[in-house]
């Protein structure tokens, strides 16, 4: 998986860079056992309890866990009844029923699930099922709110609003691309009046926010045997005869058949015999992931008499260790030389072109103080620790958490310093008549130079 970001390094002299990373965003498999021989599975979904099966908590008792009822802009004008329904549903055995009346115009209720980490520039698919049995001067909207690292809203992407009754559950869907400066997404669905005294009765189910790469085919196996292949994010496994534990594996395949990701979980089927027994809970480890933030360089104007030309930029890296095994981790980085496009070679009287290069060692990365977002505190000896590096084509350690540490979510601010040289190197040539050869030094040319900076997160790198 790659995350691409471009950043301008100069006004007259310009550079861009591509940032890639090797860690995939992991998605937990949610399970709900029903008796002694059936399990509901939800997988690949970045939403928690998008299937609306789970009972709510004390804060929002009528909403499944993970969902909030944060906005009501009607100042008490409407009548609202929000419950879980076990009689009308699209998948599983429940849906969320919303019954609203006296909706003022342009006001209503909105339900949300936020702080979902996203990769800027990556495509996602949002999909939900809505069964509108009654509607008058109202609309249902399913949408994504993109947020930057500072918490500011970037933009809204919405599926087509529903303004009439549906024949059963209608699918609202949209493929969206995370903006280049997006850090998180908030998934919302709202019920808003389009005139005075609006009303609506609707059932909501099977809400999905998923990486586009995961939509082509998913295969489920139970205890080593494949039991499902398709594109649905919900599956009910019934008539299970095996004894506990039941081990599930979900494999995600790209359109060309390549295996993208594999996830595993284990469940114990419920015992309905009425005998007393011990109660236990199992913490299932997640993944180790990393998200580079957007980077913007300061302007620098070419000046051959200046002692040095330094272009600076700021960025960040966010890491999350949800594996639960305390094995530690490191983030390493390397880069390629900055290369221009083919340019007219002025020494050849228009008969040849050349490509110019700036060594990647001109770029250094200086990490700042590690901030703890959640989880284990920072240890001064064991980390996560940071080290400044001057980039080469070999991986170097930028952030390190030793074994037993770094079990949480952390953000590290980064400062990039680019020492713009007075001369550049001829990297490639075409045509004839040039007075330069490959490897020659020429005066720095004002153009765009590109480099690829690779970040890798893992254990034992």
RORO-996340 format. One record per residue (C-alpha): residue number from 1; chain; x, y, z. Coordinates in nm, 4 decimals. Layout:
residues N
{r NUM "A" {X Y Z}}
...
This chain:
residues 461
{r 1 "A" {0.0000 0.0000 0.0000}}
{r 2 "A" {0.1306 0.3444 -0.0880}}
{r 3 "A" {0.0484 0.6942 0.0193}}
{r 4 "A" {0.1485 0.9630 -0.2308}}
{r 5 "A" {0.2106 1.3228 -0.1289}}
{r 6 "A" {0.3653 1.6051 -0.3299}}
{r 7 "A" {0.5394 1.9012 -0.1787}}
{r 8 "A" {0.6904 2.2113 -0.3371}}
{r 9 "A" {1.0481 2.2791 -0.2389}}
{r 10 "A" {1.1007 2.6080 -0.4152}}
{r 11 "A" {0.9461 2.8951 -0.6057}}
{r 12 "A" {1.2040 2.9125 -0.8837}}
{r 13 "A" {1.3760 2.5847 -0.8113}}
{r 14 "A" {1.1132 2.3175 -0.7485}}
{r 15 "A" {1.1231 1.9639 -0.6143}}
{r 16 "A" {0.8556 1.7073 -0.5468}}
{r 17 "A" {0.8742 1.3843 -0.3510}}
{r 18 "A" {0.6684 1.0697 -0.3252}}
{r 19 "A" {0.6217 0.9146 0.0187}}
{r 20 "A" {0.5471 0.5435 0.0406}}
{r 21 "A" {0.5068 0.3029 0.3287}}
{r 22 "A" {0.4861 -0.0690 0.3654}}
{r 23 "A" {0.2275 -0.1069 0.6421}}
{r 24 "A" {-0.1373 -0.1775 0.5623}}
{r 25 "A" {-0.4279 -0.0407 0.7648}}
{r 26 "A" {-0.5662 -0.3369 0.9576}}
{r 27 "A" {-0.9389 -0.3904 1.0064}}
{r 28 "A" {-1.0624 -0.6095 1.2918}}
{r 29 "A" {-1.3060 -0.8934 1.2269}}
{r 30 "A" {-1.6177 -0.8450 1.4391}}
{r 31 "A" {-1.8105 -1.1523 1.5503}}
{r 32 "A" {-2.1403 -1.2071 1.7284}}
{r 33 "A" {-2.2216 -1.5623 1.8412}}
{r 34 "A" {-2.5843 -1.6734 1.8337}}
{r 35 "A" {-2.6426 -1.9854 2.0389}}
{r 36 "A" {-2.4382 -2.2978 1.9887}}
{r 37 "A" {-2.4141 -2.3184 1.6103}}
{r 38 "A" {-2.4151 -1.9739 1.4444}}
{r 39 "A" {-2.1798 -1.6771 1.4203}}
{r 40 "A" {-2.2346 -1.3383 1.2551}}
{r 41 "A" {-1.9159 -1.1986 1.0987}}
{r 42 "A" {-1.8339 -0.8451 0.9859}}
{r 43 "A" {-1.4942 -0.7914 0.8219}}
{r 44 "A" {-1.2969 -0.5412 0.6161}}
{r 45 "A" {-1.5099 -0.2620 0.7618}}
{r 46 "A" {-1.3392 0.0434 0.9108}}
{r 47 "A" {-1.6620 0.1138 1.1024}}
{r 48 "A" {-1.7275 -0.0397 1.4413}}
{r 49 "A" {-2.0590 -0.2287 1.4444}}
{r 50 "A" {-2.1769 -0.1071 1.1056}}
{r 51 "A" {-2.4097 -0.4089 1.1105}}
{r 52 "A" {-2.6144 -0.2489 1.3925}}
{r 53 "A" {-2.6184 -0.5779 1.5865}}
{r 54 "A" {-2.4504 -0.4689 1.9111}}
{r 55 "A" {-2.6449 -0.3260 2.2068}}
{r 56 "A" {-2.5588 0.0330 2.2976}}
{r 57 "A" {-2.3796 0.1577 2.6079}}
{r 58 "A" {-2.4900 0.3929 2.8843}}
{r 59 "A" {-2.4119 0.7090 2.6874}}
{r 60 "A" {-2.6114 0.6192 2.3771}}
{r 61 "A" {-2.8227 0.3171 2.4847}}
{r 62 "A" {-3.0300 0.3105 2.1650}}
{r 63 "A" {-2.7244 0.3085 1.9364}}
{r 64 "A" {-2.4820 0.0206 1.8742}}
{r 65 "A" {-2.1383 0.0603 2.0324}}
{r 66 "A" {-1.9112 0.2960 1.8417}}
{r 67 "A" {-2.1909 0.5239 1.7188}}
{r 68 "A" {-2.2756 0.8615 1.8684}}
{r 69 "A" {-2.5731 1.0938 1.8603}}
{r 70 "A" {-2.3673 1.4121 1.8866}}
{r 71 "A" {-2.5767 1.6629 1.6952}}
{r 72 "A" {-2.9376 1.7666 1.7329}}
{r 73 "A" {-2.9844 2.1118 1.5819}}
{r 74 "A" {-3.3572 2.1311 1.6438}}
{r 75 "A" {-3.3467 2.2687 1.9989}}
{r 76 "A" {-3.6029 2.0129 2.1156}}
{r 77 "A" {-3.8558 2.0888 1.8413}}
{r 78 "A" {-3.8872 1.7358 1.7001}}
{r 79 "A" {-4.0164 1.4097 1.8421}}
{r 80 "A" {-3.7583 1.1313 1.8127}}
{r 81 "A" {-3.7740 0.7584 1.8762}}
{r 82 "A" {-3.4474 0.5758 1.8060}}
{r 83 "A" {-3.4390 0.2018 1.8788}}
{r 84 "A" {-3.2862 -0.1222 1.7591}}
{r 85 "A" {-3.5298 -0.3311 1.5554}}
{r 86 "A" {-3.5230 -0.7096 1.5459}}
{r 87 "A" {-3.8173 -0.7352 1.3039}}
{r 88 "A" {-3.6810 -0.5398 1.0048}}
{r 89 "A" {-3.3169 -0.5800 0.8987}}
{r 90 "A" {-3.0981 -0.6242 0.5902}}
{r 91 "A" {-2.8322 -0.8539 0.7363}}
{r 92 "A" {-2.7818 -1.0285 1.0681}}
{r 93 "A" {-3.0770 -0.9967 1.3053}}
{r 94 "A" {-3.1092 -0.6247 1.3850}}
{r 95 "A" {-3.1210 -0.2769 1.2348}}
{r 96 "A" {-3.1457 0.0762 1.3748}}
{r 97 "A" {-3.4960 0.2219 1.3579}}
{r 98 "A" {-3.5332 0.6005 1.3443}}
{r 99 "A" {-3.8843 0.7466 1.3844}}
{r 100 "A" {-3.8950 1.1274 1.3688}}
{r 101 "A" {-4.1801 1.3760 1.3483}}
{r 102 "A" {-4.2201 1.7555 1.3673}}
{r 103 "A" {-3.8893 1.7999 1.1797}}
{r 104 "A" {-3.8207 2.1721 1.1218}}
{r 105 "A" {-3.6875 2.2754 0.7821}}
{r 106 "A" {-3.3077 2.2308 0.7491}}
{r 107 "A" {-3.2900 2.0732 1.0953}}
{r 108 "A" {-3.2880 1.7211 1.2306}}
{r 109 "A" {-3.0736 1.4450 1.3780}}
{r 110 "A" {-2.7300 1.3225 1.2751}}
{r 111 "A" {-2.5501 1.0061 1.3884}}
{r 112 "A" {-2.1748 0.9676 1.3565}}
{r 113 "A" {-1.8661 0.7542 1.4013}}
{r 114 "A" {-1.5420 0.9503 1.3812}}
{r 115 "A" {-1.1625 0.9497 1.4150}}
{r 116 "A" {-1.1191 0.6775 1.1511}}
{r 117 "A" {-0.7578 0.6849 1.0313}}
{r 118 "A" {-0.7264 0.7198 0.6527}}
{r 119 "A" {-0.4433 0.7335 0.3993}}
{r 120 "A" {-0.4416 1.0575 0.1955}}
{r 121 "A" {-0.4973 0.9953 -0.1746}}
{r 122 "A" {-0.6348 0.6416 -0.1225}}
{r 123 "A" {-0.9784 0.5420 -0.2521}}
{r 124 "A" {-1.2502 0.4186 -0.0173}}
{r 125 "A" {-1.6031 0.2862 -0.0642}}
{r 126 "A" {-1.8886 0.4015 0.1591}}
{r 127 "A" {-2.2103 0.1996 0.1506}}
{r 128 "A" {-2.5225 0.1744 0.3625}}
{r 129 "A" {-2.8675 0.0174 0.3435}}
{r 130 "A" {-3.1718 0.2296 0.4246}}
{r 131 "A" {-3.5332 0.1141 0.4345}}
{r 132 "A" {-3.7552 0.4243 0.4357}}
{r 133 "A" {-4.1131 0.3185 0.5088}}
{r 134 "A" {-4.2583 0.6673 0.5578}}
{r 135 "A" {-4.1315 1.0135 0.4619}}
{r 136 "A" {-4.2786 1.3615 0.4347}}
{r 137 "A" {-4.0773 1.6791 0.3706}}
{r 138 "A" {-3.7542 1.5100 0.4832}}
{r 139 "A" {-3.4402 1.3450 0.3470}}
{r 140 "A" {-3.1821 1.0855 0.4514}}
{r 141 "A" {-2.8162 1.1569 0.3738}}
{r 142 "A" {-2.5190 0.9215 0.4122}}
{r 143 "A" {-2.1866 1.1038 0.3954}}
{r 144 "A" {-1.8183 1.1266 0.4879}}
{r 145 "A" {-1.6587 1.4226 0.6631}}
{r 146 "A" {-1.2827 1.4462 0.5948}}
{r 147 "A" {-1.0685 1.6021 0.8703}}
{r 148 "A" {-0.7036 1.7153 0.8710}}
{r 149 "A" {-0.4439 1.6535 1.1417}}
{r 150 "A" {-0.5454 1.9715 1.3278}}
{r 151 "A" {-0.9097 1.8626 1.3459}}
{r 152 "A" {-1.0348 2.1056 1.0804}}
{r 153 "A" {-1.2937 1.9926 0.8269}}
{r 154 "A" {-1.1572 1.9623 0.4717}}
{r 155 "A" {-1.4655 1.8619 0.2727}}
{r 156 "A" {-1.7817 1.6487 0.2642}}
{r 157 "A" {-1.8494 1.3553 0.0276}}
{r 158 "A" {-2.2100 1.2337 0.0211}}
{r 159 "A" {-2.4108 0.9596 -0.1457}}
{r 160 "A" {-2.7302 1.0643 -0.3240}}
{r 161 "A" {-2.9879 1.1638 -0.0565}}
{r 162 "A" {-3.3031 0.9536 -0.0196}}
{r 163 "A" {-3.6163 1.1682 -0.0456}}
{r 164 "A" {-3.8909 0.9067 -0.1010}}
{r 165 "A" {-4.0002 0.5739 0.0425}}
{r 166 "A" {-3.7984 0.2720 -0.0669}}
{r 167 "A" {-3.8988 -0.0788 -0.1667}}
{r 168 "A" {-3.7211 -0.2616 0.1109}}
{r 169 "A" {-3.3612 -0.1734 0.1823}}
{r 170 "A" {-3.2095 0.0626 -0.0762}}
{r 171 "A" {-2.8318 0.0854 -0.1100}}
{r 172 "A" {-2.6667 0.4275 -0.0757}}
{r 173 "A" {-2.3073 0.4054 -0.2004}}
{r 174 "A" {-2.0222 0.6210 -0.3244}}
{r 175 "A" {-1.6538 0.5683 -0.4044}}
{r 176 "A" {-1.4491 0.8516 -0.2534}}
{r 177 "A" {-1.0853 0.9577 -0.2432}}
{r 178 "A" {-0.9287 1.0851 0.0788}}
{r 179 "A" {-0.7980 1.4424 0.0260}}
{r 180 "A" {-0.4196 1.4854 0.0203}}
{r 181 "A" {-0.4187 1.6454 0.3663}}
{r 182 "A" {-0.6760 1.4125 0.5267}}
{r 183 "A" {-0.5824 1.2466 0.8564}}
{r 184 "A" {-0.9165 1.0979 0.9635}}
{r 185 "A" {-1.2712 1.0525 0.8401}}
{r 186 "A" {-1.6061 1.0747 1.0162}}
{r 187 "A" {-1.8943 0.8653 0.8799}}
{r 188 "A" {-2.2358 1.0217 0.9267}}
{r 189 "A" {-2.5998 0.9623 0.8398}}
{r 190 "A" {-2.8573 1.2333 0.8979}}
{r 191 "A" {-3.2336 1.2896 0.8886}}
{r 192 "A" {-3.3202 1.6496 0.8021}}
{r 193 "A" {-3.6444 1.8302 0.7268}}
{r 194 "A" {-3.6896 1.9833 0.3803}}
{r 195 "A" {-3.9948 2.1797 0.4958}}
{r 196 "A" {-4.1818 2.2541 0.8170}}
{r 197 "A" {-4.3243 1.9621 1.0170}}
{r 198 "A" {-4.1389 1.6921 0.8286}}
{r 199 "A" {-4.1460 1.3280 0.9335}}
{r 200 "A" {-3.9691 1.0019 0.8564}}
{r 201 "A" {-3.9588 0.6391 0.9607}}
{r 202 "A" {-3.6472 0.4549 0.8426}}
{r 203 "A" {-3.4391 0.1479 0.9206}}
{r 204 "A" {-3.0590 0.1675 0.8895}}
{r 205 "A" {-2.8347 -0.1371 0.8451}}
{r 206 "A" {-2.5104 -0.2724 0.6965}}
{r 207 "A" {-2.3073 0.0502 0.6993}}
{r 208 "A" {-1.9632 0.0045 0.5472}}
{r 209 "A" {-1.6555 0.2249 0.5070}}
{r 210 "A" {-1.3888 0.0158 0.3397}}
{r 211 "A" {-1.0639 0.0515 0.1484}}
{r 212 "A" {-1.1380 0.0313 -0.2242}}
{r 213 "A" {-0.8651 -0.2318 -0.2617}}
{r 214 "A" {-1.0748 -0.4679 -0.0447}}
{r 215 "A" {-1.3948 -0.4656 -0.2500}}
{r 216 "A" {-1.3068 -0.7101 -0.5274}}
{r 217 "A" {-1.3224 -1.0470 -0.3505}}
{r 218 "A" {-1.3133 -1.1777 0.0043}}
{r 219 "A" {-1.2767 -1.5430 0.1039}}
{r 220 "A" {-1.3684 -1.6757 0.4500}}
{r 221 "A" {-1.2410 -2.0042 0.5883}}
{r 222 "A" {-1.3572 -2.1794 0.9056}}
{r 223 "A" {-1.1019 -2.4073 1.0726}}
{r 224 "A" {-0.9028 -2.4230 0.7480}}
{r 225 "A" {-1.1947 -2.4867 0.5087}}
{r 226 "A" {-1.3231 -2.2143 0.2726}}
{r 227 "A" {-1.6908 -2.1439 0.3361}}
{r 228 "A" {-1.7562 -1.8160 0.1522}}
{r 229 "A" {-1.6273 -1.6188 -0.1462}}
{r 230 "A" {-1.7758 -1.2863 -0.2544}}
{r 231 "A" {-1.7860 -0.9111 -0.2009}}
{r 232 "A" {-2.0208 -0.8844 0.0982}}
{r 233 "A" {-1.8785 -0.7486 0.4240}}
{r 234 "A" {-2.1279 -0.9437 0.6320}}
{r 235 "A" {-2.1706 -1.3190 0.6572}}
{r 236 "A" {-2.3680 -1.5477 0.8908}}
{r 237 "A" {-2.2032 -1.8846 0.9465}}
{r 238 "A" {-2.4711 -2.1275 1.0618}}
{r 239 "A" {-2.5108 -2.4991 1.1328}}
{r 240 "A" {-2.1600 -2.5209 1.2792}}
{r 241 "A" {-2.0807 -2.8691 1.4014}}
{r 242 "A" {-1.7187 -2.8233 1.5106}}
{r 243 "A" {-1.6179 -2.7850 1.8741}}
{r 244 "A" {-1.4644 -2.4686 2.0201}}
{r 245 "A" {-1.2645 -2.2723 1.9377}}
{r 246 "A" {-1.3886 -2.1763 1.5895}}
{r 247 "A" {-1.1053 -2.0185 1.3912}}
{r 248 "A" {-1.1884 -1.7828 1.1056}}
{r 249 "A" {-0.9596 -1.6410 0.8390}}
{r 250 "A" {-1.0569 -1.3668 0.5940}}
{r 251 "A" {-0.8451 -1.3204 0.2799}}
{r 252 "A" {-0.8737 -1.0047 0.0687}}
{r 253 "A" {-0.7941 -1.0264 -0.3023}}
{r 254 "A" {-0.7301 -0.7505 -0.5578}}
{r 255 "A" {-0.9061 -0.7397 -0.8941}}
{r 256 "A" {-0.6109 -0.9149 -1.0593}}
{r 257 "A" {-0.6203 -1.1970 -0.8040}}
{r 258 "A" {-0.3279 -1.0810 -0.5902}}
{r 259 "A" {-0.3641 -1.1485 -0.2167}}
{r 260 "A" {-0.3795 -0.8094 -0.0396}}
{r 261 "A" {-0.4250 -0.9014 0.3239}}
{r 262 "A" {-0.5156 -1.1835 0.5613}}
{r 263 "A" {-0.6884 -1.1461 0.8984}}
{r 264 "A" {-0.7723 -1.4033 1.1639}}
{r 265 "A" {-0.9968 -1.4302 1.4670}}
{r 266 "A" {-1.1202 -1.7017 1.7002}}
{r 267 "A" {-1.4569 -1.7368 1.8778}}
{r 268 "A" {-1.6234 -1.9775 2.1178}}
{r 269 "A" {-1.9809 -2.0759 2.0466}}
{r 270 "A" {-2.2311 -2.0065 2.3225}}
{r 271 "A" {-2.3331 -2.2815 2.5642}}
{r 272 "A" {-2.7127 -2.2982 2.5916}}
{r 273 "A" {-2.7250 -2.5925 2.8353}}
{r 274 "A" {-2.7912 -2.3690 3.1363}}
{r 275 "A" {-2.4919 -2.4960 3.3346}}
{r 276 "A" {-2.2849 -2.2467 3.5282}}
{r 277 "A" {-1.9322 -2.1782 3.4096}}
{r 278 "A" {-1.6432 -1.9349 3.4104}}
{r 279 "A" {-1.6687 -1.6069 3.2215}}
{r 280 "A" {-1.3651 -1.4907 3.0252}}
{r 281 "A" {-1.2727 -1.2388 2.7607}}
{r 282 "A" {-1.0123 -1.2674 2.4896}}
{r 283 "A" {-0.8167 -0.9678 2.3610}}
{r 284 "A" {-0.7452 -1.0267 1.9932}}
{r 285 "A" {-0.4338 -0.8533 1.8670}}
{r 286 "A" {-0.4637 -0.6048 1.5834}}
{r 287 "A" {-0.1834 -0.4776 1.3637}}
{r 288 "A" {0.1191 -0.2543 1.3501}}
{r 289 "A" {0.0509 0.0419 1.1228}}
{r 290 "A" {0.1995 0.3736 1.0210}}
{r 291 "A" {0.0646 0.6851 0.8486}}
{r 292 "A" {0.2971 0.9595 0.7161}}
{r 293 "A" {0.1331 1.3013 0.7336}}
{r 294 "A" {0.1314 1.5719 0.4632}}
{r 295 "A" {0.4534 1.7690 0.4071}}
{r 296 "A" {0.4978 2.1226 0.2698}}
{r 297 "A" {0.8387 2.2747 0.1913}}
{r 298 "A" {0.9315 2.6406 0.2236}}
{r 299 "A" {1.0247 2.8399 -0.0853}}
{r 300 "A" {1.3867 2.8903 -0.1848}}
{r 301 "A" {1.5159 3.1065 -0.4706}}
{r 302 "A" {1.8302 3.0031 -0.6541}}
{r 303 "A" {2.1251 3.2271 -0.5534}}
{r 304 "A" {2.4718 3.1125 -0.6637}}
{r 305 "A" {2.6466 3.3558 -0.4234}}
{r 306 "A" {2.4609 3.2442 -0.1105}}
{r 307 "A" {2.6584 3.0393 0.1424}}
{r 308 "A" {2.3837 2.7781 0.1451}}
{r 309 "A" {2.0312 2.7324 0.0177}}
{r 310 "A" {1.8167 2.5438 0.2675}}
{r 311 "A" {1.4534 2.4557 0.2057}}
{r 312 "A" {1.2678 2.3304 0.5114}}
{r 313 "A" {0.9459 2.1381 0.5525}}
{r 314 "A" {0.7381 1.9975 0.8332}}
{r 315 "A" {0.5432 1.6748 0.8479}}
{r 316 "A" {0.4612 1.3911 1.0841}}
{r 317 "A" {0.4383 1.0148 1.1210}}
{r 318 "A" {0.1665 0.8422 1.3219}}
{r 319 "A" {0.2269 0.4843 1.4394}}
{r 320 "A" {-0.0133 0.2440 1.6065}}
{r 321 "A" {0.0864 -0.0866 1.7665}}
{r 322 "A" {-0.2333 -0.2806 1.8330}}
{r 323 "A" {-0.0727 -0.6264 1.8172}}
{r 324 "A" {-0.0668 -0.6753 2.1934}}
{r 325 "A" {0.2525 -0.8833 2.1913}}
{r 326 "A" {0.5094 -0.6251 2.3083}}
{r 327 "A" {0.7627 -0.7232 2.0416}}
{r 328 "A" {0.8639 -0.3633 1.9756}}
{r 329 "A" {0.8954 -0.1985 1.6358}}
{r 330 "A" {1.0928 0.0498 1.4301}}
{r 331 "A" {1.0253 0.2990 1.1524}}
{r 332 "A" {1.3028 0.3210 0.8959}}
{r 333 "A" {1.3463 0.5447 0.5945}}
{r 334 "A" {1.5479 0.5679 0.2749}}
{r 335 "A" {1.5346 0.7782 -0.0416}}
{r 336 "A" {1.6283 0.8025 -0.4069}}
{r 337 "A" {1.8205 1.0812 -0.5772}}
{r 338 "A" {1.6165 1.3802 -0.6922}}
{r 339 "A" {1.5773 1.3495 -1.0712}}
{r 340 "A" {1.4416 1.6026 -1.3211}}
{r 341 "A" {1.2426 1.5301 -1.6360}}
{r 342 "A" {1.4340 1.5393 -1.9655}}
{r 343 "A" {1.5268 1.9018 -2.0362}}
{r 344 "A" {1.6685 2.0795 -2.3399}}
{r 345 "A" {2.0493 2.0768 -2.3161}}
{r 346 "A" {2.1593 2.4357 -2.3946}}
{r 347 "A" {2.5123 2.3207 -2.4834}}
{r 348 "A" {2.3862 2.1152 -2.7804}}
{r 349 "A" {2.2173 2.3939 -2.9767}}
{r 350 "A" {1.8851 2.2144 -2.9412}}
{r 351 "A" {1.9966 1.8687 -3.0606}}
{r 352 "A" {1.9966 1.6824 -2.7282}}
{r 353 "A" {1.8257 1.6616 -2.3891}}
{r 354 "A" {1.9449 1.5598 -2.0456}}
{r 355 "A" {1.8163 1.4607 -1.7054}}
{r 356 "A" {1.9694 1.6202 -1.3952}}
{r 357 "A" {2.0185 1.4737 -1.0500}}
{r 358 "A" {2.0631 1.5968 -0.6929}}
{r 359 "A" {2.1924 1.3391 -0.4454}}
{r 360 "A" {1.9418 1.2255 -0.1847}}
{r 361 "A" {2.2053 1.2922 0.0834}}
{r 362 "A" {2.1129 1.6604 0.0446}}
{r 363 "A" {1.7950 1.5790 0.2391}}
{r 364 "A" {1.7887 1.5178 0.6147}}
{r 365 "A" {1.4964 1.4298 0.8438}}
{r 366 "A" {1.4925 1.5573 1.2016}}
{r 367 "A" {1.2226 1.4018 1.4220}}
{r 368 "A" {1.0789 1.5992 1.7125}}
{r 369 "A" {0.9433 1.4925 2.0500}}
{r 370 "A" {0.7201 1.1851 2.0479}}
{r 371 "A" {0.3594 1.2507 2.1523}}
{r 372 "A" {0.1447 0.9762 2.3053}}
{r 373 "A" {-0.2035 0.9637 2.1525}}
{r 374 "A" {-0.3119 0.6590 2.3526}}
{r 375 "A" {-0.1609 0.3574 2.5243}}
{r 376 "A" {0.1783 0.2993 2.6850}}
{r 377 "A" {0.3823 0.5953 2.8061}}
{r 378 "A" {0.7205 0.6825 2.6556}}
{r 379 "A" {1.0242 0.5359 2.8311}}
{r 380 "A" {1.3427 0.7448 2.8181}}
{r 381 "A" {1.5576 0.4358 2.7602}}
{r 382 "A" {1.3350 0.1978 2.5682}}
{r 383 "A" {1.1186 0.4290 2.3645}}
{r 384 "A" {0.9698 0.5055 2.1380}}
{r 385 "A" {1.2983 0.6895 2.0665}}
{r 386 "A" {1.3857 0.9083 1.7678}}
{r 387 "A" {1.7059 0.9697 1.5696}}
{r 388 "A" {1.7800 1.2313 1.3009}}
{r 389 "A" {1.9051 1.0879 0.9712}}
{r 390 "A" {2.0632 1.2061 0.6480}}
{r 391 "A" {1.8929 1.0084 0.3748}}
{r 392 "A" {2.0737 0.7484 0.1650}}
{r 393 "A" {1.9488 0.4621 -0.0497}}
{r 394 "A" {1.9726 0.2300 0.2535}}
{r 395 "A" {1.7152 0.2058 0.5326}}
{r 396 "A" {1.8037 0.3949 0.8505}}
{r 397 "A" {1.6199 0.3955 1.1825}}
{r 398 "A" {1.4091 0.7035 1.2428}}
{r 399 "A" {1.1913 0.5809 1.5334}}
{r 400 "A" {1.2543 0.2802 1.7607}}
{r 401 "A" {1.0481 0.1087 2.0308}}
{r 402 "A" {1.2365 -0.1731 2.2050}}
{r 403 "A" {1.0724 -0.5001 2.3110}}
{r 404 "A" {0.8102 -0.4438 2.5802}}
{r 405 "A" {0.7508 -0.0805 2.4804}}
{r 406 "A" {0.5678 0.1265 2.2205}}
{r 407 "A" {0.2347 -0.0513 2.2710}}
{r 408 "A" {0.0082 0.2363 2.1780}}
{r 409 "A" {-0.0524 0.5175 1.9331}}
{r 410 "A" {0.2138 0.7864 1.8816}}
{r 411 "A" {0.2716 1.0911 1.6630}}
{r 412 "A" {0.6199 1.2184 1.5781}}
{r 413 "A" {0.6632 1.5631 1.4171}}
{r 414 "A" {0.9268 1.5745 1.1433}}
{r 415 "A" {1.1426 1.8550 1.0055}}
{r 416 "A" {1.2933 1.8106 0.6571}}
{r 417 "A" {1.6019 2.0115 0.5564}}
{r 418 "A" {1.7033 2.0137 0.1912}}
{r 419 "A" {2.0454 2.1601 0.1143}}
{r 420 "A" {2.0000 2.2845 -0.2441}}
{r 421 "A" {2.3380 2.2562 -0.4236}}
{r 422 "A" {2.4976 2.5087 -0.6602}}
{r 423 "A" {2.5622 2.2349 -0.9170}}
{r 424 "A" {2.3746 1.9218 -1.0239}}
{r 425 "A" {2.4815 1.6024 -1.2022}}
{r 426 "A" {2.3916 1.4877 -1.5535}}
{r 427 "A" {2.2082 1.1581 -1.4952}}
{r 428 "A" {2.0932 1.0678 -1.8499}}
{r 429 "A" {2.1134 1.2019 -2.2055}}
{r 430 "A" {1.9434 1.1723 -2.5432}}
{r 431 "A" {2.0431 1.3074 -2.8847}}
{r 432 "A" {2.3825 1.4327 -2.9985}}
{r 433 "A" {2.6016 1.7407 -2.9761}}
{r 434 "A" {2.6088 1.7856 -2.6004}}
{r 435 "A" {2.9238 1.9244 -2.4440}}
{r 436 "A" {2.8417 1.7317 -2.1260}}
{r 437 "A" {2.8629 1.3619 -2.0408}}
{r 438 "A" {2.6777 1.1478 -1.7911}}
{r 439 "A" {2.8247 1.2222 -1.4488}}
{r 440 "A" {2.9268 1.5770 -1.5417}}
{r 441 "A" {2.8477 1.8652 -1.3070}}
{r 442 "A" {2.6467 2.1571 -1.4446}}
{r 443 "A" {2.5027 2.4681 -1.2840}}
{r 444 "A" {2.1784 2.4047 -1.0970}}
{r 445 "A" {1.8872 2.4394 -1.3370}}
{r 446 "A" {1.5529 2.5790 -1.2220}}
{r 447 "A" {1.3071 2.2955 -1.2806}}
{r 448 "A" {1.1213 2.0191 -1.0956}}
{r 449 "A" {1.3200 1.7369 -0.9342}}
{r 450 "A" {1.1537 1.4251 -0.7921}}
{r 451 "A" {1.2571 1.1769 -0.5280}}
{r 452 "A" {1.0887 0.8833 -0.3565}}
{r 453 "A" {1.1128 0.8670 0.0224}}
{r 454 "A" {1.0183 0.5248 0.1589}}
{r 455 "A" {0.9074 0.4640 0.5181}}
{r 456 "A" {0.8925 0.1071 0.6464}}
{r 457 "A" {0.7500 -0.0047 0.9808}}
{r 458 "A" {0.8068 -0.3493 1.1257}}
{r 459 "A" {0.9935 -0.5757 1.3660}}
{r 460 "A" {1.3527 -0.6887 1.3180}}
{r 461 "A" {1.4156 -0.4631 1.0197}}
